[in-house]
Amino acid sequence: MRNQFSITILVLCIVMAGSAGGQEFRITSLSASGILSWTNVYARGICTVESSASPHGPWLPERNFYTTTRTIQVPVTISDERRFFRLLTSDISSGTPGFNNLIASYGILSTVAGRGRFDDDLVNYWQPEFEGGPADSANLSRPHFAMADMVGNIFIADKNSHAILKVTPEGTIHTVAGTHEAGDDGNQPRIGTNARLNAPNGLWVGADGTVFILDTDNSKVRRLDTNGILTTLFTVDKGIKGGRGLWVRDDETLAYFASETEIRRWTASNGIKTFRDNFIDLGNLVVDEAGNVIATDRGANAVYRVTSSNRTRIAGNGTTSGGGDGFAASDTGLAGVRGIWLMPHGGYLLATHEGSQVWYVDPDGIIHLFLDGAGGRTHGGDGDWFFSPGIKISEPRSVTMDHQGNILITESDYGFVRKIAFQRLWP
C-alpha cells in the first residue's frame, strides 16, 4: 500500500516581501495522483515546487513553472515515501528585480548535440556511426534551428547534412528526415529517412512531434508526421531565397515563412501570398497571441512586429552598437539579430549572430544581457550556472524554449545545440 503523504504549506516570496497582489499565496490541494494546486501567485512570475522528506528540509527544487494566472494546477512526483512540498513564487514582470528573479530560476548550461570539430560551409560532416549514438559526440553541419516537442525530443535542422535530426531525452541522436544527400524525390508520401532534402535551414515542431521543415533549396515546406512519413505541405513556385524562419499554426491551415526580403503567408484555402516585403535579410519569426508576426531582420539589425498593413520596430536601433544592458531594446545595437522566441509572461529572447549574445527583453521593453559570447571558436561553460562570469557561446543562429521551460540555443558554425536548464540551483 502507498503510505499517506503530507504537504507543508510554506510560502516564500523572492525579493518582494509578502504575497502576490497582497493576497495570501498558498497551496490549496494536492491530489493522490500528484496534481498540486495553488492560488495567488504572480501573474507574470515563476513558481518553484520544492520537496523534502522532512518538514525541516533539506529542500530540493523539483520543477519550475511560468505563471500567467493567479491560480494554477501542475503535476508533481508522488512516491511511496512520505514527502512534504513547499512553493516559492517570484515576480519576473519587469525591471532589474524581475530579471534577477528570472536568471535565478535557470541553472546549468550544457551541450545537448554537436562536438564542434569543423566549420567549413557546404560540407556534410555526418557519419553513419553517429546514428543512435550520443548526440554530443556527433558532428553537426551548420545547424540552423532546434525545437522540441512536448515530451522533450529536440529536432535539429542540420542544413549541410541535408537532414532533420532528433535528440531524444536520453541524449541519443537519430535521423528522422533526409538521407544526408542533397536531392528531391518528389511529393509522394514516403518514409522520411528515404526522402532526400536540400539544405533545410528551418523547422517548426508541433507539441505532438509533427515536424514542419523549410526545405529551402527544394522550395518546399514538408510535413513529417509522428509515424515518420514525409509529405509536402506546399511548394513555393517563386522559390525560397535564403529562408530561415518558419511558423505553422496548430491546425495546419496557416503558415508564415521567411524568404530573404519577404515574409510570405500560406493558407490552405488561398495558397501563398506575400505578407510583407522590403526587409534586408530576414532571420527567424514567431507569431504572438494577437496574431502579429514578430520577425528578426539580420541585415537591418532590427526586430519588427509585423501586420499586413504595417511594421513596427520593437528592438534594435538599426546599427551594431549603442544602448545595451538596462536600456530600451529599441535603442540597443543588435549585431545581426537572428533568433527570436516569445516567453509565456510577455518577455522574449533574442539571439545575435554577429554579436554572439542572447538577450532578454522584459515586458516593459528593457533589454538585459542573458548569455554572453564572442565570435570564432568560442564555446564554454558546460556544467556551470549559465549566468556565471565568462564567454559561453559563439554566433547563435536561433533560440527557442521547450515545453518544460528549458532554453535551447543553436550555436555557431562549428555546430552545437546548447541547453539552459529551467531548474533552480538554490536555495
LOKOLKE-255004 format. One record per residue (C-alpha): residue number from 1; x, y, z. Coordinates in steps of 0.05 Angstrom, whole numbers. Last residue first. Layout:
resi=NUM, xx=X, yy=Y, zz=Z
...
//
This chain:
resi=427, xx=361, yy=557, zz=-42
resi=426, xx=383, yy=546, zz=-96
resi=425, xx=401, yy=516, zz=-163
resi=424, xx=334, yy=529, zz=-196
resi=423, xx=320, yy=486, zz=-256
resi=422, xx=298, yy=511, zz=-324
resi=421, xx=361, yy=481, zz=-354
resi=420, xx=399, yy=522, zz=-405
resi=419, xx=410, yy=479, zz=-466
resi=418, xx=461, yy=482, zz=-522
resi=417, xx=459, yy=457, zz=-594
resi=416, xx=527, yy=458, zz=-626
resi=415, xx=556, yy=461, zz=-696
resi=414, xx=623, yy=494, zz=-712
resi=413, xx=587, yy=548, zz=-750
resi=412, xx=560, yy=573, zz=-685
resi=411, xx=504, yy=557, zz=-635
resi=410, xx=433, yy=533, zz=-637
resi=409, xx=407, yy=553, zz=-569
resi=408, xx=353, yy=516, zz=-530
resi=407, xx=322, yy=544, zz=-466
resi=406, xx=288, yy=497, zz=-417
resi=405, xx=216, yy=517, zz=-399
resi=404, xx=187, yy=446, zz=-397
resi=403, xx=152, yy=456, zz=-464
resi=402, xx=217, yy=475, zz=-497
resi=401, xx=243, yy=545, zz=-507
resi=400, xx=275, yy=570, zz=-571
resi=399, xx=338, yy=608, zz=-592
resi=398, xx=367, yy=611, zz=-662
resi=397, xx=432, yy=622, zz=-701
resi=396, xx=480, yy=636, zz=-644
resi=395, xx=547, yy=663, zz=-665
resi=394, xx=592, yy=638, zz=-609
resi=393, xx=574, yy=617, zz=-539
resi=392, xx=596, yy=617, zz=-465
resi=391, xx=643, yy=675, zz=-450
resi=390, xx=654, yy=684, zz=-376
resi=389, xx=622, yy=702, zz=-310
resi=388, xx=567, yy=656, zz=-283
resi=387, xx=499, yy=665, zz=-316
resi=386, xx=493, yy=595, zz=-344
resi=385, xx=510, yy=562, zz=-278
resi=384, xx=566, yy=515, zz=-297
resi=383, xx=567, yy=445, zz=-326
resi=382, xx=585, yy=469, zz=-396
resi=381, xx=612, yy=539, zz=-392
resi=380, xx=649, yy=543, zz=-457
resi=379, xx=649, yy=551, zz=-532
resi=378, xx=684, yy=604, zz=-571
resi=377, xx=714, yy=583, zz=-638
resi=376, xx=702, yy=649, zz=-672
resi=375, xx=659, yy=707, zz=-648
resi=374, xx=645, yy=722, zz=-575
resi=373, xx=594, yy=703, zz=-522
resi=372, xx=549, yy=727, zz=-466
resi=371, xx=483, yy=698, zz=-444
resi=370, xx=424, yy=737, zz=-417
resi=369, xx=444, yy=810, zz=-429
resi=368, xx=383, yy=852, zz=-409
resi=367, xx=337, yy=894, zz=-453
resi=366, xx=280, yy=938, zz=-429
resi=365, xx=215, yy=934, zz=-469
resi=364, xx=168, yy=936, zz=-409
resi=363, xx=151, yy=862, zz=-417
resi=362, xx=226, yy=845, zz=-410
resi=361, xx=273, yy=836, zz=-468
resi=360, xx=325, yy=781, zz=-457
resi=359, xx=389, yy=779, zz=-498
resi=358, xx=430, yy=721, zz=-524
resi=357, xx=499, yy=740, zz=-550
resi=356, xx=547, yy=727, zz=-607
resi=355, xx=541, yy=798, zz=-634
resi=354, xx=550, yy=773, zz=-706
resi=353, xx=494, yy=722, zz=-696
resi=352, xx=451, yy=759, zz=-646
resi=351, xx=400, yy=716, zz=-608
resi=350, xx=337, yy=748, zz=-580
resi=349, xx=292, yy=724, zz=-522
resi=348, xx=223, yy=750, zz=-505
resi=347, xx=182, yy=778, zz=-448
resi=346, xx=106, yy=773, zz=-445
resi=345, xx=98, yy=722, zz=-389
resi=344, xx=99, yy=659, zz=-431
resi=343, xx=164, yy=674, zz=-469
resi=342, xx=167, yy=693, zz=-543
resi=341, xx=228, yy=669, zz=-581
resi=340, xx=271, yy=705, zz=-632
resi=339, xx=338, yy=687, zz=-664
resi=338, xx=374, yy=727, zz=-718
resi=337, xx=400, yy=794, zz=-695
resi=336, xx=460, yy=811, zz=-737
resi=335, xx=491, yy=859, zz=-688
resi=334, xx=436, yy=883, zz=-641
resi=333, xx=450, yy=956, zz=-624
resi=332, xx=404, yy=979, zz=-569
resi=331, xx=356, yy=1038, zz=-570
resi=330, xx=294, yy=995, zz=-588
resi=329, xx=311, yy=947, zz=-532
resi=328, xx=307, yy=1005, zz=-482
resi=327, xx=369, yy=1006, zz=-438
resi=326, xx=386, yy=962, zz=-378
resi=325, xx=441, yy=922, zz=-413
resi=324, xx=456, yy=953, zz=-481
resi=323, xx=447, yy=1020, zz=-514
resi=322, xx=494, yy=1032, zz=-572
resi=321, xx=526, yy=988, zz=-624
resi=320, xx=511, yy=944, zz=-685
resi=319, xx=463, yy=991, zz=-720
resi=318, xx=389, yy=993, zz=-736
resi=317, xx=369, yy=1012, zz=-665
resi=316, xx=348, yy=941, zz=-647
resi=315, xx=282, yy=921, zz=-616
resi=314, xx=208, yy=936, zz=-626
resi=313, xx=209, yy=963, zz=-698
resi=312, xx=137, yy=969, zz=-721
resi=311, xx=111, yy=940, zz=-786
resi=310, xx=49, yy=960, zz=-825
resi=309, xx=-13, yy=938, zz=-862
resi=308, xx=-10, yy=861, zz=-863
resi=307, xx=18, yy=862, zz=-792
resi=306, xx=90, yy=858, zz=-770
resi=305, xx=124, yy=869, zz=-702
resi=304, xx=196, yy=881, zz=-722
resi=303, xx=265, yy=864, zz=-696
resi=302, xx=326, yy=901, zz=-721
resi=301, xx=399, yy=895, zz=-741
resi=300, xx=376, yy=912, zz=-813
resi=299, xx=412, yy=854, zz=-846
resi=298, xx=391, yy=806, zz=-791
resi=297, xx=319, yy=824, zz=-796
resi=296, xx=283, yy=789, zz=-739
resi=295, xx=209, yy=776, zz=-744
resi=294, xx=149, yy=781, zz=-697
resi=293, xx=86, yy=764, zz=-736
resi=292, xx=22, yy=790, zz=-704
resi=291, xx=-34, yy=741, zz=-690
resi=290, xx=-55, yy=772, zz=-624
resi=289, xx=-24, yy=714, zz=-585
resi=288, xx=44, yy=726, zz=-618
resi=287, xx=71, yy=694, zz=-682
resi=286, xx=144, yy=674, zz=-690
resi=285, xx=199, yy=691, zz=-739
resi=284, xx=272, yy=675, zz=-754
resi=283, xx=323, yy=712, zz=-796
resi=282, xx=305, yy=760, zz=-852
resi=281, xx=359, yy=794, zz=-894
resi=280, xx=341, yy=864, zz=-919
resi=279, xx=265, yy=873, zz=-909
resi=278, xx=225, yy=906, zz=-963
resi=277, xx=167, yy=856, zz=-961
resi=276, xx=104, yy=840, zz=-921
resi=275, xx=52, yy=784, zz=-928
resi=274, xx=70, yy=760, zz=-998
resi=273, xx=18, yy=708, zz=-1016
resi=272, xx=19, yy=632, zz=-1018
resi=271, xx=-42, yy=587, zz=-1023
resi=270, xx=-113, yy=613, zz=-1015
resi=269, xx=-151, yy=558, zz=-979
resi=268, xx=-97, yy=521, zz=-941
resi=267, xx=-65, yy=586, zz=-923
resi=266, xx=7, yy=608, zz=-936
resi=265, xx=37, yy=675, zz=-916
resi=264, xx=104, yy=701, zz=-941
resi=263, xx=152, yy=747, zz=-904
resi=262, xx=197, yy=778, zz=-956
resi=261, xx=269, yy=803, zz=-961
resi=260, xx=306, yy=737, zz=-951
resi=259, xx=248, yy=687, zz=-957
resi=258, xx=217, yy=680, zz=-888
resi=257, xx=159, yy=634, zz=-874
resi=256, xx=88, yy=641, zz=-848
resi=255, xx=38, yy=584, zz=-842
resi=254, xx=-37, yy=576, zz=-835
resi=253, xx=-85, yy=517, zz=-841
resi=252, xx=-41, yy=468, zz=-802
resi=251, xx=-89, yy=466, zz=-742
resi=250, xx=-31, yy=482, zz=-695
resi=249, xx=-8, yy=542, zz=-735
resi=248, xx=57, yy=536, zz=-773
resi=247, xx=118, yy=582, zz=-764
resi=246, xx=181, yy=582, zz=-807
resi=245, xx=241, yy=628, zz=-807
resi=244, xx=305, yy=611, zz=-844
resi=243, xx=296, yy=625, zz=-918
resi=242, xx=355, yy=647, zz=-960
resi=241, xx=313, yy=656, zz=-1021
resi=240, xx=255, yy=607, zz=-1022
resi=239, xx=230, yy=594, zz=-1092
resi=238, xx=178, yy=633, zz=-1132
resi=237, xx=135, yy=570, zz=-1140
resi=236, xx=137, yy=554, zz=-1066
resi=235, xx=112, yy=482, zz=-1056
resi=234, xx=63, yy=464, zz=-1001
resi=233, xx=52, yy=414, zz=-944
resi=232, xx=96, yy=362, zz=-978
resi=231, xx=95, yy=293, zz=-946
resi=230, xx=143, yy=255, zz=-901
resi=229, xx=121, yy=194, zz=-861
resi=228, xx=157, yy=183, zz=-795
resi=227, xx=97, yy=158, zz=-755
resi=226, xx=93, yy=224, zz=-717
resi=225, xx=84, yy=261, zz=-783
resi=224, xx=138, yy=296, zz=-822
resi=223, xx=109, yy=355, zz=-861
resi=222, xx=149, yy=390, zz=-915
resi=221, xx=153, yy=463, zz=-936
resi=220, xx=181, yy=467, zz=-1005
resi=219, xx=229, yy=507, zz=-1048
resi=218, xx=276, yy=448, zz=-1057
resi=217, xx=335, yy=492, zz=-1037
resi=216, xx=299, yy=512, zz=-973
resi=215, xx=266, yy=450, zz=-946
resi=214, xx=235, yy=491, zz=-890
resi=213, xx=211, yy=431, zz=-850
resi=212, xx=148, yy=421, zz=-809
resi=211, xx=155, yy=369, zz=-754
resi=210, xx=96, yy=333, zz=-720
resi=209, xx=121, yy=316, zz=-650
resi=208, xx=55, yy=322, zz=-612
resi=207, xx=72, yy=393, zz=-589
resi=206, xx=82, yy=414, zz=-661
resi=205, xx=152, yy=429, zz=-685
resi=204, xx=173, yy=484, zz=-734
resi=203, xx=233, yy=479, zz=-779
resi=202, xx=287, yy=520, zz=-813
resi=201, xx=351, yy=511, zz=-852
resi=200, xx=337, yy=451, zz=-896
resi=199, xx=394, yy=449, zz=-947
resi=198, xx=364, yy=400, zz=-998
resi=197, xx=322, yy=342, zz=-973
resi=196, xx=323, yy=270, zz=-997
resi=195, xx=268, yy=222, zz=-978
resi=194, xx=282, yy=152, zz=-952
resi=193, xx=293, yy=175, zz=-879
resi=192, xx=224, yy=208, zz=-880
resi=191, xx=187, yy=146, zz=-901
resi=190, xx=147, yy=164, zz=-963
resi=189, xx=87, yy=206, zz=-983
resi=188, xx=90, yy=229, zz=-1056
resi=187, xx=120, yy=298, zz=-1065
resi=186, xx=182, yy=286, zz=-1106
resi=185, xx=248, yy=253, zz=-1091
resi=184, xx=288, yy=318, zz=-1084
resi=183, xx=363, yy=320, zz=-1073
resi=182, xx=421, yy=332, zz=-1025
resi=181, xx=449, yy=271, zz=-991
resi=180, xx=445, yy=260, zz=-916
resi=179, xx=385, yy=215, zz=-929
resi=178, xx=332, yy=263, zz=-905
resi=177, xx=283, yy=260, zz=-847
resi=176, xx=285, yy=227, zz=-779
resi=175, xx=360, yy=218, zz=-769
resi=174, xx=375, yy=198, zz=-697
resi=173, xx=415, yy=225, zz=-639
resi=172, xx=418, yy=197, zz=-568
resi=171, xx=413, yy=241, zz=-507
resi=170, xx=363, yy=203, zz=-463
resi=169, xx=311, yy=259, zz=-476
resi=168, xx=319, yy=241, zz=-550
resi=167, xx=358, yy=283, zz=-600
resi=166, xx=326, yy=283, zz=-668
resi=165, xx=360, yy=302, zz=-733
resi=164, xx=330, yy=333, zz=-796
resi=163, xx=374, yy=323, zz=-856
resi=162, xx=411, yy=356, zz=-913
resi=161, xx=478, yy=346, zz=-878
resi=160, xx=493, yy=419, zz=-893
resi=159, xx=430, yy=446, zz=-863
resi=158, xx=422, yy=407, zz=-799
resi=157, xx=351, yy=428, zz=-779
resi=156, xx=350, yy=400, zz=-709
resi=155, xx=292, yy=366, zz=-672
resi=154, xx=295, yy=360, zz=-596
resi=153, xx=253, yy=306, zz=-564
resi=152, xx=228, yy=333, zz=-497
resi=151, xx=159, yy=301, zz=-487
resi=150, xx=120, yy=361, zz=-514
resi=149, xx=163, yy=371, zz=-576
resi=148, xx=228, yy=408, zz=-581
resi=147, xx=259, yy=460, zz=-627
resi=146, xx=329, yy=469, zz=-658
resi=145, xx=347, yy=515, zz=-716
resi=144, xx=405, yy=528, zz=-763
resi=143, xx=454, yy=471, zz=-758
resi=142, xx=519, yy=483, zz=-797
resi=141, xx=538, yy=410, zz=-804
resi=140, xx=534, yy=375, zz=-737
resi=139, xx=587, yy=326, zz=-715
resi=138, xx=563, yy=273, zz=-667
resi=137, xx=593, yy=260, zz=-598
resi=136, xx=544, yy=306, zz=-561
resi=135, xx=486, yy=267, zz=-591
resi=134, xx=509, yy=202, zz=-561
resi=133, xx=498, yy=145, zz=-611
resi=132, xx=436, yy=124, zz=-650
resi=131, xx=466, yy=144, zz=-716
resi=130, xx=535, yy=176, zz=-706
resi=129, xx=568, yy=115, zz=-738
resi=128, xx=537, yy=133, zz=-805
resi=127, xx=579, yy=197, zz=-809
resi=126, xx=552, yy=268, zz=-816
resi=125, xx=602, yy=322, zz=-832
resi=124, xx=569, yy=348, zz=-895
resi=123, xx=607, yy=408, zz=-924
resi=122, xx=573, yy=469, zz=-954
resi=121, xx=606, yy=515, zz=-902
resi=120, xx=670, yy=495, zz=-866
resi=119, xx=663, yy=494, zz=-790
resi=118, xx=693, yy=430, zz=-763
resi=117, xx=703, yy=394, zz=-697
resi=116, xx=648, yy=426, zz=-656
resi=115, xx=623, yy=366, zz=-616
resi=114, xx=549, yy=370, zz=-630
resi=113, xx=486, yy=359, zz=-590
resi=112, xx=460, yy=370, zz=-519
resi=111, xx=515, yy=417, zz=-496
resi=110, xx=502, yy=442, zz=-425
resi=109, xx=487, yy=505, zz=-385
resi=108, xx=463, yy=492, zz=-314
resi=107, xx=410, yy=532, zz=-278
resi=106, xx=352, yy=578, zz=-291
resi=105, xx=305, yy=606, zz=-237
resi=104, xx=357, yy=655, zz=-211
resi=103, xx=361, yy=685, zz=-281
resi=102, xx=287, yy=703, zz=-279
resi=101, xx=288, yy=731, zz=-208
resi=100, xx=346, yy=776, zz=-227
resi=99, xx=308, yy=799, zz=-288
resi=98, xx=247, yy=817, zz=-247
resi=97, xx=289, yy=855, zz=-197
resi=96, xx=324, yy=892, zz=-254
resi=95, xx=259, yy=916, zz=-285
resi=94, xx=196, yy=879, zz=-304
resi=93, xx=146, yy=823, zz=-293
resi=92, xx=191, yy=769, zz=-264
resi=91, xx=157, yy=765, zz=-196
resi=90, xx=178, yy=704, zz=-156
resi=89, xx=139, yy=649, zz=-122
resi=88, xx=170, yy=595, zz=-78
resi=87, xx=129, yy=533, zz=-62
resi=86, xx=132, yy=478, zz=-10
resi=85, xx=122, yy=403, zz=-11
resi=84, xx=130, yy=349, zz=40
resi=83, xx=141, yy=276, zz=22
resi=82, xx=129, yy=209, zz=55
resi=81, xx=157, yy=155, zz=11
resi=80, xx=114, yy=114, zz=-36
resi=79, xx=125, yy=167, zz=-89
resi=78, xx=86, yy=227, zz=-114
resi=77, xx=121, yy=269, zz=-167
resi=76, xx=88, yy=335, zz=-182
resi=75, xx=36, yy=354, zz=-235
resi=74, xx=12, yy=426, zz=-240
resi=73, xx=-51, yy=464, zz=-225
resi=72, xx=-55, yy=540, zz=-228
resi=71, xx=-88, yy=601, zz=-197
resi=70, xx=-65, yy=673, zz=-204
resi=69, xx=-54, yy=668, zz=-279
resi=68, xx=8, yy=674, zz=-322
resi=67, xx=55, yy=631, zz=-280
resi=66, xx=117, yy=601, zz=-311
resi=65, xx=132, yy=535, zz=-276
resi=64, xx=195, yy=509, zz=-243
resi=63, xx=204, yy=437, zz=-223
resi=62, xx=233, yy=394, zz=-167
resi=61, xx=277, yy=440, zz=-126
resi=60, xx=305, yy=403, zz=-65
resi=59, xx=290, yy=422, zz=7
resi=58, xx=335, yy=397, zz=63
resi=57, xx=290, yy=401, zz=99
resi=56, xx=256, yy=416, zz=166
resi=55, xx=188, yy=390, zz=143
resi=54, xx=223, yy=325, zz=128
resi=53, xx=227, yy=281, zz=66
resi=52, xx=233, yy=344, zz=24
resi=51, xx=202, yy=375, zz=-37
resi=50, xx=207, yy=440, zz=-75
resi=49, xx=159, yy=468, zz=-127
resi=48, xx=184, yy=533, zz=-158
resi=47, xx=135, yy=586, zz=-184
resi=46, xx=156, yy=635, zz=-237
resi=45, xx=122, yy=701, zz=-250
resi=44, xx=78, yy=746, zz=-291
resi=43, xx=10, yy=733, zz=-259
resi=42, xx=46, yy=727, zz=-192
resi=41, xx=18, yy=672, zz=-148
resi=40, xx=-49, yy=680, zz=-113
resi=39, xx=-70, yy=607, zz=-115
resi=38, xx=-42, yy=537, zz=-112
resi=37, xx=-59, yy=468, zz=-138
resi=36, xx=-15, yy=406, zz=-139
resi=35, xx=-37, yy=347, zz=-180
resi=34, xx=1, yy=285, zz=-156
resi=33, xx=-48, yy=229, zz=-167
resi=32, xx=-66, yy=228, zz=-93
resi=31, xx=-87, yy=301, zz=-101
resi=30, xx=-51, yy=361, zz=-71
resi=29, xx=-94, yy=420, zz=-52
resi=28, xx=-99, yy=495, zz=-40
resi=27, xx=-25, yy=513, zz=-34
resi=26, xx=-19, yy=585, zz=-14
resi=25, xx=-4, yy=656, zz=-34
resi=24, xx=-48, yy=700, zz=10
resi=23, xx=-68, yy=765, zz=-23
resi=22, xx=-28, yy=830, zz=-27
resi=21, xx=-22, yy=822, zz=-103
resi=20, xx=28, yy=766, zz=-95
resi=19, xx=49, yy=752, zz=-24
resi=18, xx=90, yy=786, zz=29
resi=17, xx=161, yy=810, zz=20
resi=16, xx=186, yy=822, zz=-50
resi=15, xx=254, yy=794, zz=-69
resi=14, xx=231, yy=721, zz=-70
resi=13, xx=167, yy=702, zz=-37
resi=12, xx=165, yy=641, zz=9
resi=11, xx=101, yy=606, zz=30
resi=10, xx=103, yy=542, zz=69
resi=9, xx=42, yy=498, zz=65
resi=8, xx=70, yy=431, zz=86
resi=7, xx=43, yy=371, zz=49
resi=6, xx=33, yy=302, zz=74
resi=5, xx=33, yy=233, zz=43
resi=4, xx=-2, yy=170, zz=67
resi=3, xx=38, yy=108, zz=51
resi=2, xx=21, yy=71, zz=-13
resi=1, xx=0, yy=0, zz=0
//
